[in-house]
């Protein structure tokens, strides 16, 4: 039938206790990491808020009416295509 050793029950009980201890250590370490993460997050947010308060707002510059090619923004696509064709470009 089943060959049971005399200490099987004791061994299983010991393994169960070891497992409980290991899980308790695992959860304690996870809680410590979470607490440290929250502390660091609070420090980072406080630092960012202080930096934002200390830095004056930048003035927004208006873009000029000229495009990168030096042409006025009022030029239409059809005019641009005509100029392109006349200079020898296709498509």
N, C-alpha and C positions, 0 to 999 in steps of 0.2 A: 504494500500500500504506500502510503506517503511516508517517506523517510524524513522525519523532523529531528533536527538537532535539539538538544535540551535548551540552548540559549537563543533560539530563533525569536521567541516572543520578546526577550530582553533586547535583542539586537534591533528589532523593528521599533521598539519603544525608544531606544537611544537615537535611532535615525530620525524619528518624528521630532524629538526634542531638538536635535541638531538643526533640522529644517526650520523649526520655529525660530531658533536663535538667528539663523542665517537671514531669514526673512525680516526679522526685527532689525538687524543691522542694516540690511538693504534699505528698508523704509526710513531708518534714521539718517542714513547718508543722503538719500533723496531729499528728505526734508531740509537737511543742512544746505544742500546745493540750491534748493528753491529759495531758502531764506537769504543766502548770499546773493543770488540773482536779483531778488527784490531790492536788497540794499544797494547793489551796484546800479540798478535801474533808477532808483530814486536819486542817487548821487549824480548820475548822468543827466537826468531831466532837470535837476536843480542847476547844474553847470550850464546846460544849454539855455535855460531861462535867463540866467545871469548874463550870459554872453549876448543873448538877443536884446536884453534891456540895455546893455552897455554900448552896443553897436548902433549908430544912427542909421536911419533908413536911407537907402541909396536913392538918389534922384533918377527918375526914369528919363532917358534921353529919347527925343523924338527922332524917328528915322527920316533921312532926307528923301526928297522926292525922286532922286535918281536911283536907278537900279545898279547892280554890280557892273553891268556892261556900259554904264555911262549914259544910258538913254533915259528919257523921261518916262515916268510910270504911266503917263497918259497914252503912250504908244499902244496901238491895238495889235492883236495877234495877226490880223490880216495884213497890216502894214509891215510887220516884222517878216512875215512869210514872203511878201512881195520883194522886200529888200534882199532877203536870203536867196530867192530865185534869181534876181537880177545879178547877184554876185557870183552865180555859177553853182550854187548848192542845189542838190535835188533831194527831196524828202527831208 
